[in-house]
Amino acid sequence: MTRKQALDDPLIAATAWARFRRIMAWMALGGALCVGIALFFLHQRSGELPIHMVIATILGVWLTFMLGTGLMALSFLSSGTGHDEQVMDRAKDEVPLDD
């Protein structure tokens, strides 16, 4: 019987996903801080902001922040658990090496 590796092992997977959720929770707070800073600077520069601009700023800044954070956290999750090492590169034998 082969030993389970990386995210195939339930204990490693549970630990990794708990860490991922913890990182995302902290980053959601960081995103909210970025939204507040963006709204502050927009208000300082433009004065009173229309409600549609406030909603668009909140959604745009927070979702962009969370998308970047989520993708980066998933790459660290994949690398940190050894999941990347399990990938087989089937094309490596097909590419000629230039000497």
Rosetta blueprint (number, residue, H / E / L):
1 M L
2 T L
3 R L
4 K L
5 Q L
6 A H
7 L H
8 D H
9 D L
10 P H
11 L H
12 I H
13 A H
14 A H
15 T H
16 A H
17 W H
18 A H
19 R H
20 F H
21 R H
22 R H
23 I H
24 M H
25 A H
26 W H
27 M H
28 A H
29 L H
30 G H
31 G H
32 A H
33 L H
34 C H
35 V H
36 G H
37 I H
38 A H
39 L H
40 F H
41 F H
42 L H
43 H H
44 Q H
45 R H
46 S H
47 G L
48 E L
49 L L
50 P L
51 I H
52 H H
53 M H
54 V H
55 I H
56 A H
57 T H
58 I H
59 L H
60 G H
61 V H
62 W H
63 L H
64 T H
65 F H
66 M H
67 L H
68 G H
69 T H
70 G H
71 L H
72 M H
73 A H
74 L H
75 S H
76 F H
77 L H
78 S H
79 S H
80 G H
81 T L
82 G L
83 H L
84 D H
85 E H
86 Q H
87 V L
88 M L
89 D L
90 R L
91 A L
92 K L
93 D L
94 E L
95 V L
96 P L
97 L L
98 D L
99 D L
